[in-house]
């Protein structure tokens, strides 16, 4: 039986580029939600000509997407690509930049396991050498630790419930985005897909932890969550991350929290505040967290910190990052209280035991 051709609206990508978004960063117009939705539906279906797709992505990049556009993209991704598998626990969703890190250690696995050992479930997700950087991400540290990563979403949910920490693999839970790999690779620059994939939330969590380079981007991400009609996220914590990843940057670091009511927040219920990481025991410089082989050395650091064999600046950084996860889920009423929980989980052996449980899953 012949399959019916899918019907779209009146806005193929070429028309959007020509009439709406393609005239340049100063004169381009923004798309409506419906236009953005239709565009991403066409992209996920593989309908656009490759040249047209490239021009559309580039026009989005120079124009800069609005939260309404990004919210539309997130909704289409959720409706047509993402397979969610919600654990019984309601974990913190950690979707760091999928194209990874290349200079500093990835601390999110260690921080997530410590948080889990302290009673805060965590779900992380990444792909495998995602464009454009195609560098090390969550998957590659877990691979080095001997943890199964190429698993189906329901197994990932079971991992969260059984261990407290679970990994979701992009090709398994977000196949539509994974299918765009070659096209994204040919672009040579990041596209809006790099932004929206971090909000896939395959565990259907209510809390998201993410990172940003500038506070304005963190606020845009919150507005995107508000604009999304499919998102289950009710709370988010964003901080300035190293290399854009969800590892807190040493020094004076901005944190954005949503929603926060009262005088401390703006009219969108977004509060921002600064933490001095040295006051939380992370008295090191960014250079102190640099490594040569990111995946291999991050895994070695993870094991050494979680088993109590390492008590240096890396251990301090892991504990603070764990504290932010604990605080994000409101399992502690302050970052400092979360830090005490994190350090206790390392000191009493719970973190090391959780790592072994993760390997045995």
N, C-alpha and C positions, 0 to 999 in steps of 0.2 A: 504494500500500500504506500502510495506516495505521501510524504509528509507535507503538511500545509506550510507555506511560507509565512514566517512571522510578520505581522504588520506592526509598523512603527508609526510615529507621528510625522510631522512635517519638517523635522530638523535633522537631516543627515549631517555628519561631521563637517563635510566640505561647506555646507551652507552656514553652519555655525561659525566656522573659521572666517568665511568671507564676509558675513553680514553682522557678526556679533563680537567675537573675541579676538580676531586676527589683525586688527589695525595697529597694534603696538601698545606698549605698556601705559602710555598716557591717554590714548584715545579709545581703547577697547572698552566695550560694554561688558557687564556681567550677565551671566545666563540666569534664567529663572530656574527654580527647582525642577520643573517639568523638562526643560531643555537639558539640564545636567543629567537627569535620570535617563532620558532617552539616549543621550550620548553614551553613557556607560553601559546601558543595555546593548546597544549596537557593538560596543567594544568587546564585551564579554562573549557576545555571539560570534565574534570574528568577522563581522560584516564590513568594516571599513577597509578601503585600500590602504596598503602599508604606508605610502607616502602621506596620505591624508591623515592617518592616525598619528604619524610623527609630527605633522604640523599642528594638529589639535593639541597634543601633549605639550609641545613647545609654546604654543599660544597661551595655554593655561599657566605655564611656568612664568612667562614674562608678565602676564596680566595679574597673576596671583589670585588664587581662588578665594571666594567668599565662604563663610561658614554655611550659607544656604546651599551653595554648590557642593561643598564637601559633604554636608549632611545628606544630600541626594545621592552622591556616590556611595556613601556608607550604606544607605538603605538598599540600593540596588545590589551591592555586594552581599549584604545579609540575605536578601530575598533570592538571589540567583546563584550564589556561589558557596556561601559558608554553611557548613554542616556543624551545628552546635551539638555539644554533648555536655550537659550540665551535671556536675557531680552533686552529691547530696550536700557537701560543704559549699559555702559561698566564698570562693577564693578571691584574693586580689589578682586582678588581671594585669599581667606585665607583658606588654607588646613593644619591646624596644625596637629601635630602627633595624629593620631586617637586613640591611646591607652591611651591618656589622662594624667591628672595630679593627684597627690595624696597628695601633701603637701601645695601647694600655690594656691592662688585664681586665677581663670580663668578670665582674664580681657578682652578677645577678644570680648565678646558680648558688654560690655559697650563701649569699644574703637570703635567697628564697628558702634554702634548706634550713638555715638558722631560724628564720621566721616560722617555718612550719614546725620545727622542734619546739618553739615557744608557744605554739597553739594557733598561729595564723596561717591558714592554708593559702597556697600561692599557685597560680597557673601561669606558665610562661609559654610563649609561642614564637616560632621563627621558621624561616625557610632554610635553604641550603645554597649558600653563595649567591645571594640575591643581588641583581644589578642595582646601582651601578658599581658600587665598590667591590661587591662580591667577596667580602672579608668574613672573618670569624664571627659567629653569633652564638646564641644559646645552644643550638644543636651541636656545634662542634666541640664545645666544652664538655657537654654531656657525653658525646661520643668518646672523648678521651678518658672520661671517668668510667666507661664501661656501662653506661645506662642506655637502654633501648630507646631510640628516638623515632624510628620510622614505623609508627604505630597508628592505628585507626583512632578516630575521636573518642569512641566509647572506652577504649583502653586508656586513653589519656585521662578521661574523667575518673575511671577506676583508680588510676595512679594517684590522683589528687585525694580521693577518699581513703585509699589504703596507706599512703605515705605522708600526705599533707602537702606534697609538692608534685606537680604534674606538668608534663611537656606535651604541647600540641604541635603537630608537624604540618606546615602549610600545605604541601601537596595533598595531604589526606583530608584536611578539613576545609581548605579553600582552593579547590581545583581550578576554578575559573580564573583566579588571579595567577596561580602557578602556570596556567597555560599561556600567559602573556610574557613569560620569561624571555623568549627570543626577541620579541619586539622591544621590550624594555632594554635588553642588552644592547640592541642596535642604536638606541637613542643616545647613549653616551653621557646623559645627564639624568638626574632624578626627575621623576614625574609625580603627579598627585597620587599615583598608586602607592608610592613609598609612604605617603602620609596616611591614606585610608586603611592600608593593610594592617597597620599597628592597632587599629580600632576594631579589628574583626571580632574580638571577644568570643572565642570559640567555647569557653566554659560558661557563657551566659552569666557572667559575674555582675555584681552590682557596684563594685569598686574597681577603679582603674588607676594604675600608677604609670606615669610616663615621664618623658624628659623633653627639654627644649633648649635651644640656644639663646633665645631672647624671650622676655616676659610677654611681649606682644603675641608671639606664636602660641605660648601656653594659653593665653586668653582666647585665641582663635580656636584652639582645640576644644576648649570648654564650650564655646559657642557652637562648634560643630556637633558636639554631643547633644546640646539643647535642640539643635535643628533636626537631628536625626529622629525619625519617627519609629525606628526599629530598635534603638539602643535600649538595653536594660540597665545601663549604668546610671547610678544615682549619686555617686560621689567620685571625685577624682583628685589626685595629688600629682602635681608636676614639679620637677626641679631641674636645675641646670645640670645636665649630664655630661660626662666626659665623652668626647667624640660624638655627642648627640645620643649616647646610649643611656640606659637607666642605671648608671653608676654615678653617684653624686660627685660633683667636682670639688676638690679640696679648696679651702679658703672661704671667702665670702660668697655664699650661694643663695640665690633667690629660690623660694618655694611658692608655688601657687596652689591654693586649696579651694575646692568648690563642692557643695555650696556652703557658704558661711553667712549667717545672718548677723545684722547689727552694724555698728559703726566701723568695725574692722574691715568690712568688705565694700565693694563698689555696688553700683545699682544693678549689677548682674549676679550678685552674691558670690563674687570672686574675691578672695583675700590673697594678698601676697605679703610675704615677710622674708627676712634675711636670716640665715643661720651662719654662724662662724664655726666651721667644722672643727677647728682646734678646741673650741669650748666643749665639744662632745667627744674628745679623745682622739680625733682624727687630725693630729697636728703634723701633717706632712704636706709636701708639694705634689703637684700633678706628675712631675718628673719621677717621683719616687714610686709611682704605680705603673711605670712603663715596663714593657717586656719585649723580648725579641720574637718569640713564637707565641702568639696570643692564645690559641686554643690549648696547646700542650702546657704552657706555663700557668695559664689560668686554672687548668684542672689540677695541677700540682699544688698551687696555692690554695685552691678550694679544699683539697683533702687535708693539707697541713693545718689550715686554720680550723677546720671543723673537728679535727682530732686533737686539737690543743697543742700541736707540735710547733706552731708558729704564733708568736705573740707580738709581732712587729706592727708597722704601719698598715700592712695589708689586713691584719686581724682587726685593727681599729676601723678600717674602711668597711670591711664586711659587716661588723657589728652595727655601724651607723646606717648602712644601707638596709640591713634587716630591720632596724628600728623604724625607718621610714615606711616600710611595708606594714609593720605592726600598727603604726599610727594611722596609716591610710585606711585600714580596715576598722579603725577605732577600737582595737583591742588594747590600746593604751591611750590615756588621755593627754599624753604629751610625747614628744620625740624622746625626751630624756627618760621617761618611764619605759618607753619601748626599748631604749638602749639597755636599760637594766635587765629587761627580759631576755634580750638577745645575748648579752654576756653570760647570763645564768645558763642559757641553753647550751652554750659552748662549754662552760666550766663544768657542768654536771654530766657531760657526755651525751646529752640528748641529741645534739647536732650531728655528732659522729655516728650515732645509732641510726638517725634518719637517713644519712648518706648511704649506709649499708642497706637499709630497707629499700632505698631507691634503686640501688644496683641489683638487688634481688628480685625486684618486681618483674 
